[in-house]
Amino acid sequence: MKPSISGQDGKLRCFWCHETEQYTHYHDTEWGYPVDDDRRLFEKLCLEGFQAGLSWLTILKKRENFRAAFDNFQIDKVAKYTDKDVERLLQNAGIVRHRGKIEAVINNAKCAQALIKEEGSLANYFWRFEPDEKKQPEPMSLSVSELSKDISKQLKKQGWKFVGPTTIYSFMQAMGLINDHAKDCAFREVVDKARKGFKRPS
């Protein structure tokens, strides 16, 4: 496990977040805080899919471009995209122009609609997988888990694409299903408090 690093403000943070101020801000204000908004959950799944083979920083720098290009990842709008939209997106230099990943977003929007119809919301589905507090993994020790493998397998059976176990584990870290901030990271306690005050979807 890599150690935390002290920032300019003297606070210890997870080792990965010091490359840019944008990365640090993301770490401090978003990463690990619990999310129950379906649009944000869908957006994160899509962006994690785009990240495959790339760094998260690459995607984070382009996030506003992705949001503009994909109608802010509104599930019902994206599900209606056609081949014409795929070609439009392939011409957009502000995003990752990968046909397979673009088509996966559209496909996954349709899968998300079906899952919402069955489960009530994406939040209802994903938060049922939150590990028991005593079974939370050792911070910063994994990039994939048996649980992320299970979720990936279930989603793939439902037709989702670009949702491999590593992608799902990153999603779980970011959306607060686990608190993976390093033990000595100044924001681990902040995220713990947010998780304790979070009302889980039922």
C-alpha positions in Angstrom: 0.0 0.0 0.0 1.5 3.4 -1.0 1.7 6.1 1.7 -0.3 9.3 1.8 1.4 12.5 0.7 1.3 15.8 2.4 -0.2 18.6 0.3 0.7 22.3 0.3 -1.8 22.9 3.0 -0.1 20.3 5.2 -3.0 17.8 5.0 -2.2 14.2 4.2 -4.0 12.9 1.1 -4.1 9.6 -0.9 -0.9 9.4 -2.9 -2.7 9.4 -6.3 -4.3 12.9 -6.1 -1.4 15.4 -6.1 -0.7 15.6 -9.8 -2.9 18.6 -10.5 -5.2 20.9 -8.5 -8.1 19.5 -10.4 -7.3 16.0 -9.2 -6.8 17.2 -5.6 -10.2 19.0 -5.7 -11.9 15.8 -7.1 -10.3 13.8 -4.3 -11.3 16.3 -1.6 -14.9 17.0 -2.7 -16.2 14.0 -4.7 -14.2 10.7 -4.4 -15.8 8.3 -1.9 -18.7 10.5 -0.9 -22.0 8.5 -1.2 -24.2 9.1 -4.2 -27.8 8.1 -4.8 -28.6 10.2 -7.8 -29.2 8.0 -10.9 -27.9 10.5 -13.4 -24.6 10.8 -11.5 -24.3 7.0 -11.1 -24.9 6.5 -14.8 -22.4 9.3 -15.7 -19.8 7.7 -13.5 -20.3 4.2 -15.0 -20.0 5.7 -18.5 -16.8 7.7 -17.7 -15.2 4.8 -16.0 -15.9 2.8 -19.2 -14.2 5.6 -21.2 -11.3 5.4 -18.8 -10.4 1.8 -19.8 -6.8 1.9 -20.9 -6.4 5.5 -19.9 -5.9 7.5 -16.7 -8.8 9.0 -14.7 -7.1 12.3 -14.9 -7.4 12.2 -18.7 -11.2 11.7 -18.3 -11.6 14.2 -15.5 -10.0 16.9 -17.7 -12.5 16.1 -20.4 -15.5 15.6 -18.1 -17.3 18.9 -19.0 -16.9 18.1 -22.7 -18.4 14.6 -22.1 -21.3 16.1 -20.3 -22.0 18.6 -23.1 -21.6 15.9 -25.8 -23.9 13.4 -24.0 -26.7 15.6 -22.9 -25.4 15.6 -19.3 -25.8 11.8 -19.3 -29.6 12.0 -19.0 -30.4 8.4 -19.4 -33.7 8.8 -21.4 -32.1 11.2 -23.8 -29.0 9.1 -24.4 -31.0 5.9 -24.9 -32.6 7.6 -27.9 -29.3 8.3 -29.7 -29.0 6.9 -33.2 -26.1 6.1 -35.6 -26.1 9.8 -36.5 -25.3 10.7 -32.9 -22.5 8.1 -32.9 -21.0 9.8 -36.0 -21.4 13.2 -34.4 -19.6 12.1 -31.3 -16.8 10.6 -33.3 -16.1 14.0 -34.7 -15.9 15.6 -31.2 -12.3 16.2 -30.4 -13.2 17.2 -26.8 -14.0 13.6 -25.8 -12.4 10.2 -26.2 -13.3 9.2 -29.8 -13.6 5.5 -29.4 -16.6 4.0 -31.4 -17.0 1.0 -29.1 -17.1 3.1 -25.9 -19.5 5.6 -27.5 -21.8 2.8 -28.6 -21.5 1.3 -25.1 -22.9 4.4 -23.5 -25.9 4.3 -25.7 -26.4 0.6 -25.1 -26.0 1.1 -21.4 -28.5 3.9 -21.3 -31.1 1.4 -22.6 -29.9 -1.2 -20.1 -30.2 1.4 -17.3 -33.8 2.1 -18.3 -34.6 -1.6 -18.0 -32.9 -1.8 -14.7 -34.7 1.3 -13.3 -38.0 -0.2 -14.5 -37.2 -3.4 -12.6 -35.5 -2.0 -9.5 -37.0 1.5 -9.2 -33.7 3.2 -9.6 -30.0 2.6 -10.3 -29.4 3.6 -6.7 -31.6 0.9 -5.3 -29.7 -1.7 -7.3 -26.1 -0.6 -6.6 -26.5 0.2 -3.0 -27.7 -3.3 -2.2 -24.1 -4.3 -2.8 -22.6 -2.1 -0.2 -20.3 -4.3 1.9 -20.9 -4.7 5.6 -18.8 -2.2 7.6 -16.7 -5.1 9.0 -16.1 -6.4 5.5 -14.9 -3.2 3.9 -11.6 -3.9 2.2 -8.3 -2.6 3.5 -7.9 0.9 2.1 -6.0 1.4 -1.1 -5.2 -2.4 -1.2 -7.3 -3.5 -4.2 -8.2 -2.7 -7.7 -10.7 -5.4 -8.1 -12.7 -7.5 -5.6 -14.9 -10.6 -5.6 -17.9 -8.2 -5.1 -16.9 -6.1 -8.1 -16.6 -9.3 -10.2 -20.1 -10.3 -9.1 -21.6 -7.0 -10.0 -19.8 -7.0 -13.3 -21.0 -10.4 -14.1 -24.6 -9.5 -13.3 -24.5 -6.3 -15.4 -23.0 -8.1 -18.4 -25.8 -10.7 -18.2 -28.2 -7.8 -18.5 -26.4 -6.5 -21.6 -24.2 -3.8 -20.2 -20.8 -3.2 -21.9 -17.5 -1.8 -20.6 -18.3 -2.8 -17.1 -15.5 -5.1 -16.2 -14.6 -5.9 -12.5 -11.9 -3.2 -12.4 -14.2 -0.6 -13.8 -16.9 -1.6 -11.3 -14.4 -1.4 -8.4 -13.4 2.1 -9.4 -17.1 3.0 -9.5 -17.6 1.6 -6.0 -14.7 3.6 -4.7 -15.9 6.9 -6.3 -19.6 6.6 -5.5 -19.0 5.8 -1.8 -20.1 2.2 -1.6 -16.7 1.7 0.1 -14.4 4.3 1.7 -11.1 3.6 0.1 -9.3 6.7 1.3 -6.0 5.8 2.9 -6.2 5.3 6.7 -4.1 8.5 7.3 -5.7 10.5 4.6 -7.3 13.7 6.1 -10.5 13.0 4.1 -11.1 9.5 5.2 -12.8 10.7 8.4 -14.8 13.3 6.4 -16.1 10.6 4.0 -16.8 8.3 7.0 -19.0 11.0 8.4 -20.8 11.5 5.1 -21.4 7.8 4.8 -22.8 7.6 8.3 -25.3 10.4 7.6 -26.3 9.0 4.2 -29.7 7.5 3.9 -29.4 4.3 1.9 -31.9 3.7 -0.9 -34.5 1.2 0.0 
